[in-house]
Amino acid sequence: MKAKLDKYEQKLENEAELFRPVSKKKRLQIERILESARKTKNVNIRISEADLAKLKQRSFEEGLPYQTLIASVLHRFVNDRLVDETTIRKYNFLVQSK
């Protein structure tokens, strides 16, 4: 019996011939990058009870554990991918006004 592939797996299967092998040196470099990305470190922070309550409520709405939500927000912030909602609204307004 053949296993049924999901959309992602089917896409990989269809594009398999496009993949090219990399050198051993390049593979080791990629593996080091992935390994460093997987490493985590515990951090203790102090935040107000009100902020923690809001974080927990927001994480519930998002369907994530609150610590995962905090880590995600911090990750986006340090990678300059955290965008201010007001900025988005201004941009959307300007685009729609054209």
FIDRENPA-484987 format. One record per atom (N, C-alpha, C): residue number from 1; residue in three letters; x negated, y negated, z negated. Coordinates in steps of 0.2 Angstrom, whole numbers, plus 5000, padded with zeros to 4 digits. Layout:
N
site i = NUM | aa = Ala | px = X | py = Y | pz = Z
...
***
This chain:
98
site i = 1 | aa = Met | px = 4996 | py = 5006 | pz = 5000
site i = 1 | aa = Met | px = 5000 | py = 5000 | pz = 5000
site i = 1 | aa = Met | px = 4996 | py = 4994 | pz = 5000
site i = 2 | aa = Lys | px = 4997 | py = 4989 | pz = 5005
site i = 2 | aa = Lys | px = 4993 | py = 4983 | pz = 5005
site i = 2 | aa = Lys | px = 4996 | py = 4978 | pz = 5000
site i = 3 | aa = Ala | px = 4991 | py = 4974 | pz = 4997
site i = 3 | aa = Ala | px = 4993 | py = 4969 | pz = 4992
site i = 3 | aa = Ala | px = 4995 | py = 4963 | pz = 4996
site i = 4 | aa = Lys | px = 5000 | py = 4960 | pz = 4993
site i = 4 | aa = Lys | px = 5003 | py = 4954 | pz = 4996
site i = 4 | aa = Lys | px = 4999 | py = 4948 | pz = 4994
site i = 5 | aa = Leu | px = 4996 | py = 4944 | pz = 4999
site i = 5 | aa = Leu | px = 4992 | py = 4938 | pz = 4997
site i = 5 | aa = Leu | px = 4996 | py = 4932 | pz = 4996
site i = 6 | aa = Asp | px = 4995 | py = 4928 | pz = 4991
site i = 6 | aa = Asp | px = 4998 | py = 4922 | pz = 4990
site i = 6 | aa = Asp | px = 4995 | py = 4917 | pz = 4995
site i = 7 | aa = Lys | px = 4998 | py = 4911 | pz = 4996
site i = 7 | aa = Lys | px = 4996 | py = 4906 | pz = 5001
site i = 7 | aa = Lys | px = 4989 | py = 4904 | pz = 5001
site i = 8 | aa = Tyr | px = 4986 | py = 4903 | pz = 4995
site i = 8 | aa = Tyr | px = 4979 | py = 4901 | pz = 4994
site i = 8 | aa = Tyr | px = 4975 | py = 4907 | pz = 4997
site i = 9 | aa = Glu | px = 4976 | py = 4913 | pz = 4994
site i = 9 | aa = Glu | px = 4972 | py = 4919 | pz = 4997
site i = 9 | aa = Glu | px = 4973 | py = 4920 | pz = 5004
site i = 10 | aa = Gln | px = 4979 | py = 4919 | pz = 5007
site i = 10 | aa = Gln | px = 4980 | py = 4920 | pz = 5014
site i = 10 | aa = Gln | px = 4976 | py = 4915 | pz = 5018
site i = 11 | aa = Lys | px = 4976 | py = 4909 | pz = 5015
site i = 11 | aa = Lys | px = 4972 | py = 4903 | pz = 5019
site i = 11 | aa = Lys | px = 4964 | py = 4905 | pz = 5019
site i = 12 | aa = Leu | px = 4962 | py = 4908 | pz = 5013
site i = 12 | aa = Leu | px = 4955 | py = 4910 | pz = 5013
site i = 12 | aa = Leu | px = 4953 | py = 4916 | pz = 5018
site i = 13 | aa = Glu | px = 4958 | py = 4920 | pz = 5018
site i = 13 | aa = Glu | px = 4957 | py = 4926 | pz = 5023
site i = 13 | aa = Glu | px = 4957 | py = 4923 | pz = 5030
site i = 14 | aa = Asn | px = 4962 | py = 4919 | pz = 5032
site i = 14 | aa = Asn | px = 4962 | py = 4916 | pz = 5038
site i = 14 | aa = Asn | px = 4956 | py = 4912 | pz = 5040
site i = 15 | aa = Glu | px = 4952 | py = 4909 | pz = 5035
site i = 15 | aa = Glu | px = 4947 | py = 4905 | pz = 5037
site i = 15 | aa = Glu | px = 4940 | py = 4908 | pz = 5035
site i = 16 | aa = Ala | px = 4940 | py = 4914 | pz = 5033
site i = 16 | aa = Ala | px = 4934 | py = 4918 | pz = 5031
site i = 16 | aa = Ala | px = 4928 | py = 4917 | pz = 5036
site i = 17 | aa = Glu | px = 4930 | py = 4917 | pz = 5043
site i = 17 | aa = Glu | px = 4924 | py = 4916 | pz = 5048
site i = 17 | aa = Glu | px = 4921 | py = 4910 | pz = 5048
site i = 18 | aa = Leu | px = 4924 | py = 4905 | pz = 5045
site i = 18 | aa = Leu | px = 4921 | py = 4898 | pz = 5044
site i = 18 | aa = Leu | px = 4916 | py = 4897 | pz = 5039
site i = 19 | aa = Phe | px = 4916 | py = 4902 | pz = 5034
site i = 19 | aa = Phe | px = 4911 | py = 4901 | pz = 5029
site i = 19 | aa = Phe | px = 4904 | py = 4904 | pz = 5031
site i = 20 | aa = Arg | px = 4899 | py = 4900 | pz = 5029
site i = 20 | aa = Arg | px = 4892 | py = 4902 | pz = 5030
site i = 20 | aa = Arg | px = 4888 | py = 4903 | pz = 5024
site i = 21 | aa = Pro | px = 4884 | py = 4908 | pz = 5024
site i = 21 | aa = Pro | px = 4880 | py = 4910 | pz = 5018
site i = 21 | aa = Pro | px = 4875 | py = 4904 | pz = 5017
site i = 22 | aa = Val | px = 4873 | py = 4903 | pz = 5011
site i = 22 | aa = Val | px = 4869 | py = 4898 | pz = 5009
site i = 22 | aa = Val | px = 4862 | py = 4902 | pz = 5006
site i = 23 | aa = Ser | px = 4857 | py = 4898 | pz = 5006
site i = 23 | aa = Ser | px = 4850 | py = 4900 | pz = 5004
site i = 23 | aa = Ser | px = 4851 | py = 4902 | pz = 4997
site i = 24 | aa = Lys | px = 4846 | py = 4906 | pz = 4995
site i = 24 | aa = Lys | px = 4846 | py = 4908 | pz = 4988
site i = 24 | aa = Lys | px = 4844 | py = 4902 | pz = 4983
site i = 25 | aa = Lys | px = 4840 | py = 4898 | pz = 4986
site i = 25 | aa = Lys | px = 4839 | py = 4892 | pz = 4982
site i = 25 | aa = Lys | px = 4845 | py = 4887 | pz = 4981
site i = 26 | aa = Lys | px = 4849 | py = 4886 | pz = 4986
site i = 26 | aa = Lys | px = 4855 | py = 4883 | pz = 4986
site i = 26 | aa = Lys | px = 4860 | py = 4886 | pz = 4982
site i = 27 | aa = Arg | px = 4861 | py = 4893 | pz = 4982
site i = 27 | aa = Arg | px = 4865 | py = 4896 | pz = 4978
site i = 27 | aa = Arg | px = 4864 | py = 4895 | pz = 4970
site i = 28 | aa = Leu | px = 4857 | py = 4896 | pz = 4969
site i = 28 | aa = Leu | px = 4855 | py = 4895 | pz = 4962
site i = 28 | aa = Leu | px = 4857 | py = 4888 | pz = 4959
site i = 29 | aa = Gln | px = 4856 | py = 4883 | pz = 4964
site i = 29 | aa = Gln | px = 4858 | py = 4876 | pz = 4962
site i = 29 | aa = Gln | px = 4865 | py = 4875 | pz = 4961
site i = 30 | aa = Ile | px = 4869 | py = 4878 | pz = 4965
site i = 30 | aa = Ile | px = 4877 | py = 4878 | pz = 4964
site i = 30 | aa = Ile | px = 4879 | py = 4881 | pz = 4958
site i = 31 | aa = Glu | px = 4876 | py = 4887 | pz = 4956
site i = 31 | aa = Glu | px = 4877 | py = 4891 | pz = 4950
site i = 31 | aa = Glu | px = 4875 | py = 4887 | pz = 4944
site i = 32 | aa = Arg | px = 4870 | py = 4883 | pz = 4944
site i = 32 | aa = Arg | px = 4868 | py = 4879 | pz = 4938
site i = 32 | aa = Arg | px = 4873 | py = 4873 | pz = 4937
site i = 33 | aa = Ile | px = 4875 | py = 4870 | pz = 4943
site i = 33 | aa = Ile | px = 4880 | py = 4865 | pz = 4942
site i = 33 | aa = Ile | px = 4887 | py = 4868 | pz = 4939
site i = 34 | aa = Leu | px = 4889 | py = 4874 | pz = 4942
site i = 34 | aa = Leu | px = 4895 | py = 4877 | pz = 4939
site i = 34 | aa = Leu | px = 4894 | py = 4878 | pz = 4932
site i = 35 | aa = Glu | px = 4888 | py = 4881 | pz = 4930
site i = 35 | aa = Glu | px = 4887 | py = 4883 | pz = 4923
site i = 35 | aa = Glu | px = 4887 | py = 4877 | pz = 4918
site i = 36 | aa = Ser | px = 4884 | py = 4871 | pz = 4920
site i = 36 | aa = Ser | px = 4884 | py = 4865 | pz = 4916
site i = 36 | aa = Ser | px = 4892 | py = 4863 | pz = 4916
site i = 37 | aa = Ala | px = 4896 | py = 4863 | pz = 4921
site i = 37 | aa = Ala | px = 4903 | py = 4861 | pz = 4921
site i = 37 | aa = Ala | px = 4907 | py = 4865 | pz = 4916
site i = 38 | aa = Arg | px = 4905 | py = 4872 | pz = 4915
site i = 38 | aa = Arg | px = 4909 | py = 4876 | pz = 4911
site i = 38 | aa = Arg | px = 4907 | py = 4875 | pz = 4903
site i = 39 | aa = Lys | px = 4902 | py = 4872 | pz = 4902
site i = 39 | aa = Lys | px = 4900 | py = 4872 | pz = 4895
site i = 39 | aa = Lys | px = 4904 | py = 4866 | pz = 4891
site i = 40 | aa = Thr | px = 4906 | py = 4868 | pz = 4885
site i = 40 | aa = Thr | px = 4910 | py = 4863 | pz = 4881
site i = 40 | aa = Thr | px = 4906 | py = 4862 | pz = 4875
site i = 41 | aa = Lys | px = 4908 | py = 4856 | pz = 4872
site i = 41 | aa = Lys | px = 4905 | py = 4854 | pz = 4865
site i = 41 | aa = Lys | px = 4911 | py = 4852 | pz = 4861
site i = 42 | aa = Asn | px = 4911 | py = 4854 | pz = 4855
site i = 42 | aa = Asn | px = 4917 | py = 4852 | pz = 4850
site i = 42 | aa = Asn | px = 4915 | py = 4845 | pz = 4848
site i = 43 | aa = Val | px = 4920 | py = 4840 | pz = 4848
site i = 43 | aa = Val | px = 4919 | py = 4834 | pz = 4845
site i = 43 | aa = Val | px = 4925 | py = 4832 | pz = 4840
site i = 44 | aa = Asn | px = 4923 | py = 4829 | pz = 4835
site i = 44 | aa = Asn | px = 4928 | py = 4826 | pz = 4830
site i = 44 | aa = Asn | px = 4929 | py = 4819 | pz = 4831
site i = 45 | aa = Ile | px = 4935 | py = 4817 | pz = 4832
site i = 45 | aa = Ile | px = 4937 | py = 4810 | pz = 4832
site i = 45 | aa = Ile | px = 4942 | py = 4808 | pz = 4827
site i = 46 | aa = Arg | px = 4942 | py = 4802 | pz = 4825
site i = 46 | aa = Arg | px = 4947 | py = 4799 | pz = 4821
site i = 46 | aa = Arg | px = 4952 | py = 4795 | pz = 4825
site i = 47 | aa = Ile | px = 4958 | py = 4796 | pz = 4825
site i = 47 | aa = Ile | px = 4963 | py = 4792 | pz = 4828
site i = 47 | aa = Ile | px = 4969 | py = 4791 | pz = 4824
site i = 48 | aa = Ser | px = 4973 | py = 4786 | pz = 4825
site i = 48 | aa = Ser | px = 4979 | py = 4785 | pz = 4821
site i = 48 | aa = Ser | px = 4984 | py = 4790 | pz = 4821
site i = 49 | aa = Glu | px = 4988 | py = 4791 | pz = 4816
site i = 49 | aa = Glu | px = 4993 | py = 4796 | pz = 4816
site i = 49 | aa = Glu | px = 4998 | py = 4795 | pz = 4821
site i = 50 | aa = Ala | px = 5000 | py = 4788 | pz = 4822
site i = 50 | aa = Ala | px = 5005 | py = 4786 | pz = 4827
site i = 50 | aa = Ala | px = 5002 | py = 4788 | pz = 4834
site i = 51 | aa = Asp | px = 4996 | py = 4787 | pz = 4836
site i = 51 | aa = Asp | px = 4993 | py = 4789 | pz = 4842
site i = 51 | aa = Asp | px = 4993 | py = 4796 | pz = 4843
site i = 52 | aa = Leu | px = 4991 | py = 4800 | pz = 4838
site i = 52 | aa = Leu | px = 4991 | py = 4807 | pz = 4838
site i = 52 | aa = Leu | px = 4998 | py = 4810 | pz = 4840
site i = 53 | aa = Ala | px = 5003 | py = 4807 | pz = 4836
site i = 53 | aa = Ala | px = 5010 | py = 4809 | pz = 4837
site i = 53 | aa = Ala | px = 5012 | py = 4808 | pz = 4845
site i = 54 | aa = Lys | px = 5010 | py = 4802 | pz = 4847
site i = 54 | aa = Lys | px = 5012 | py = 4800 | pz = 4854
site i = 54 | aa = Lys | px = 5008 | py = 4805 | pz = 4859
site i = 55 | aa = Leu | px = 5002 | py = 4807 | pz = 4858
site i = 55 | aa = Leu | px = 4998 | py = 4811 | pz = 4862
site i = 55 | aa = Leu | px = 5002 | py = 4818 | pz = 4862
site i = 56 | aa = Lys | px = 5004 | py = 4820 | pz = 4856
site i = 56 | aa = Lys | px = 5007 | py = 4827 | pz = 4856
site i = 56 | aa = Lys | px = 5014 | py = 4827 | pz = 4859
site i = 57 | aa = Gln | px = 5018 | py = 4821 | pz = 4859
site i = 57 | aa = Gln | px = 5024 | py = 4821 | pz = 4863
site i = 57 | aa = Gln | px = 5023 | py = 4821 | pz = 4870
site i = 58 | aa = Arg | px = 5018 | py = 4817 | pz = 4872
site i = 58 | aa = Arg | px = 5016 | py = 4817 | pz = 4879
site i = 58 | aa = Arg | px = 5014 | py = 4823 | pz = 4882
site i = 59 | aa = Ser | px = 5009 | py = 4827 | pz = 4878
site i = 59 | aa = Ser | px = 5007 | py = 4833 | pz = 4880
site i = 59 | aa = Ser | px = 5013 | py = 4838 | pz = 4881
site i = 60 | aa = Phe | px = 5017 | py = 4838 | pz = 4876
site i = 60 | aa = Phe | px = 5023 | py = 4842 | pz = 4877
site i = 60 | aa = Phe | px = 5027 | py = 4841 | pz = 4883
site i = 61 | aa = Glu | px = 5028 | py = 4834 | pz = 4885
site i = 61 | aa = Glu | px = 5031 | py = 4832 | pz = 4891
site i = 61 | aa = Glu | px = 5028 | py = 4835 | pz = 4897
site i = 62 | aa = Glu | px = 5021 | py = 4835 | pz = 4897
site i = 62 | aa = Glu | px = 5017 | py = 4837 | pz = 4903
site i = 62 | aa = Glu | px = 5016 | py = 4844 | pz = 4903
site i = 63 | aa = Gly | px = 5018 | py = 4848 | pz = 4897
site i = 63 | aa = Gly | px = 5017 | py = 4855 | pz = 4897
site i = 63 | aa = Gly | px = 5010 | py = 4857 | pz = 4896
site i = 64 | aa = Leu | px = 5006 | py = 4853 | pz = 4892
site i = 64 | aa = Leu | px = 4999 | py = 4855 | pz = 4891
site i = 64 | aa = Leu | px = 4998 | py = 4855 | pz = 4883
site i = 65 | aa = Pro | px = 4993 | py = 4859 | pz = 4881
site i = 65 | aa = Pro | px = 4991 | py = 4858 | pz = 4874
site i = 65 | aa = Pro | px = 4988 | py = 4851 | pz = 4873
site i = 66 | aa = Tyr | px = 4989 | py = 4847 | pz = 4867
site i = 66 | aa = Tyr | px = 4987 | py = 4840 | pz = 4867
site i = 66 | aa = Tyr | px = 4979 | py = 4840 | pz = 4867
site i = 67 | aa = Gln | px = 4975 | py = 4844 | pz = 4865
site i = 67 | aa = Gln | px = 4968 | py = 4844 | pz = 4866
site i = 67 | aa = Gln | px = 4966 | py = 4844 | pz = 4873
site i = 68 | aa = Thr | px = 4970 | py = 4848 | pz = 4877
site i = 68 | aa = Thr | px = 4968 | py = 4849 | pz = 4884
site i = 68 | aa = Thr | px = 4970 | py = 4842 | pz = 4887
site i = 69 | aa = Leu | px = 4975 | py = 4839 | pz = 4885
site i = 69 | aa = Leu | px = 4977 | py = 4832 | pz = 4888
site i = 69 | aa = Leu | px = 4972 | py = 4827 | pz = 4887
site i = 70 | aa = Ile | px = 4970 | py = 4827 | pz = 4880
site i = 70 | aa = Ile | px = 4964 | py = 4822 | pz = 4878
site i = 70 | aa = Ile | px = 4958 | py = 4823 | pz = 4882
site i = 71 | aa = Ala | px = 4956 | py = 4830 | pz = 4883
site i = 71 | aa = Ala | px = 4950 | py = 4831 | pz = 4887
site i = 71 | aa = Ala | px = 4951 | py = 4829 | pz = 4894
site i = 72 | aa = Ser | px = 4957 | py = 4830 | pz = 4897
site i = 72 | aa = Ser | px = 4958 | py = 4828 | pz = 4904
site i = 72 | aa = Ser | px = 4958 | py = 4821 | pz = 4905
site i = 73 | aa = Val | px = 4961 | py = 4817 | pz = 4900
site i = 73 | aa = Val | px = 4960 | py = 4810 | pz = 4901
site i = 73 | aa = Val | px = 4953 | py = 4807 | pz = 4900
site i = 74 | aa = Leu | px = 4949 | py = 4810 | pz = 4896
site i = 74 | aa = Leu | px = 4942 | py = 4808 | pz = 4895
site i = 74 | aa = Leu | px = 4938 | py = 4810 | pz = 4901
site i = 75 | aa = His | px = 4939 | py = 4815 | pz = 4904
site i = 75 | aa = His | px = 4936 | py = 4817 | pz = 4910
site i = 75 | aa = His | px = 4937 | py = 4813 | pz = 4916
site i = 76 | aa = Arg | px = 4944 | py = 4811 | pz = 4917
site i = 76 | aa = Arg | px = 4945 | py = 4806 | pz = 4922
site i = 76 | aa = Arg | px = 4942 | py = 4799 | pz = 4921
site i = 77 | aa = Phe | px = 4942 | py = 4797 | pz = 4914
site i = 77 | aa = Phe | px = 4939 | py = 4791 | pz = 4913
site i = 77 | aa = Phe | px = 4932 | py = 4790 | pz = 4914
site i = 78 | aa = Val | px = 4928 | py = 4795 | pz = 4912
site i = 78 | aa = Val | px = 4921 | py = 4795 | pz = 4913
site i = 78 | aa = Val | px = 4919 | py = 4796 | pz = 4920
site i = 79 | aa = Asn | px = 4924 | py = 4799 | pz = 4924
site i = 79 | aa = Asn | px = 4922 | py = 4800 | pz = 4932
site i = 79 | aa = Asn | px = 4926 | py = 4794 | pz = 4936
site i = 80 | aa = Asp | px = 4928 | py = 4789 | pz = 4933
site i = 80 | aa = Asp | px = 4931 | py = 4783 | pz = 4936
site i = 80 | aa = Asp | px = 4937 | py = 4785 | pz = 4940
site i = 81 | aa = Arg | px = 4941 | py = 4790 | pz = 4937
site i = 81 | aa = Arg | px = 4947 | py = 4792 | pz = 4941
site i = 81 | aa = Arg | px = 4953 | py = 4791 | pz = 4937
site i = 82 | aa = Leu | px = 4952 | py = 4787 | pz = 4931
site i = 82 | aa = Leu | px = 4958 | py = 4785 | pz = 4927
site i = 82 | aa = Leu | px = 4960 | py = 4778 | pz = 4930
site i = 83 | aa = Val | px = 4967 | py = 4778 | pz = 4932
site i = 83 | aa = Val | px = 4969 | py = 4772 | pz = 4935
site i = 83 | aa = Val | px = 4974 | py = 4769 | pz = 4931
site i = 84 | aa = Asp | px = 4974 | py = 4763 | pz = 4930
site i = 84 | aa = Asp | px = 4979 | py = 4759 | pz = 4926
site i = 84 | aa = Asp | px = 4986 | py = 4759 | pz = 4930
site i = 85 | aa = Glu | px = 4991 | py = 4760 | pz = 4926
site i = 85 | aa = Glu | px = 4998 | py = 4760 | pz = 4930
site i = 85 | aa = Glu | px = 5000 | py = 4753 | pz = 4932
site i = 86 | aa = Thr | px = 4998 | py = 4748 | pz = 4929
site i = 86 | aa = Thr | px = 4999 | py = 4741 | pz = 4932
site i = 86 | aa = Thr | px = 4996 | py = 4740 | pz = 4938
site i = 87 | aa = Thr | px = 4990 | py = 4742 | pz = 4939
site i = 87 | aa = Thr | px = 4986 | py = 4742 | pz = 4945
site i = 87 | aa = Thr | px = 4990 | py = 4745 | pz = 4951
site i = 88 | aa = Ile | px = 4992 | py = 4751 | pz = 4949
site i = 88 | aa = Ile | px = 4996 | py = 4755 | pz = 4954
site i = 88 | aa = Ile | px = 5002 | py = 4751 | pz = 4957
site i = 89 | aa = Arg | px = 5006 | py = 4749 | pz = 4952
site i = 89 | aa = Arg | px = 5012 | py = 4745 | pz = 4953
site i = 89 | aa = Arg | px = 5010 | py = 4739 | pz = 4958
site i = 90 | aa = Lys | px = 5005 | py = 4735 | pz = 4956
site i = 90 | aa = Lys | px = 5003 | py = 4729 | pz = 4960
site i = 90 | aa = Lys | px = 5001 | py = 4731 | pz = 4967
site i = 91 | aa = Tyr | px = 4998 | py = 4737 | pz = 4968
site i = 91 | aa = Tyr | px = 4996 | py = 4739 | pz = 4974
site i = 91 | aa = Tyr | px = 5002 | py = 4741 | pz = 4978
site i = 92 | aa = Asn | px = 5006 | py = 4745 | pz = 4975
site i = 92 | aa = Asn | px = 5012 | py = 4747 | pz = 4979
site i = 92 | aa = Asn | px = 5016 | py = 4741 | pz = 4981
site i = 93 | aa = Phe | px = 5017 | py = 4736 | pz = 4977
site i = 93 | aa = Phe | px = 5021 | py = 4730 | pz = 4978
site i = 93 | aa = Phe | px = 5018 | py = 4727 | pz = 4984
site i = 94 | aa = Leu | px = 5011 | py = 4726 | pz = 4984
site i = 94 | aa = Leu | px = 5008 | py = 4723 | pz = 4990
site i = 94 | aa = Leu | px = 5008 | py = 4727 | pz = 4996
site i = 95 | aa = Val | px = 5008 | py = 4733 | pz = 4996
site i = 95 | aa = Val | px = 5009 | py = 4737 | pz = 5002
site i = 95 | aa = Val | px = 5016 | py = 4737 | pz = 5005
site i = 96 | aa = Gln | px = 5021 | py = 4737 | pz = 5000
site i = 96 | aa = Gln | px = 5028 | py = 4737 | pz = 5002
site i = 96 | aa = Gln | px = 5030 | py = 4730 | pz = 5005
site i = 97 | aa = Ser | px = 5026 | py = 4725 | pz = 5003
site i = 97 | aa = Ser | px = 5028 | py = 4718 | pz = 5005
site i = 97 | aa = Ser | px = 5025 | py = 4716 | pz = 5012
site i = 98 | aa = Lys | px = 5021 | py = 4720 | pz = 5015
site i = 98 | aa = Lys | px = 5018 | py = 4719 | pz = 5021
site i = 98 | aa = Lys | px = 5023 | py = 4721 | pz = 5027
***
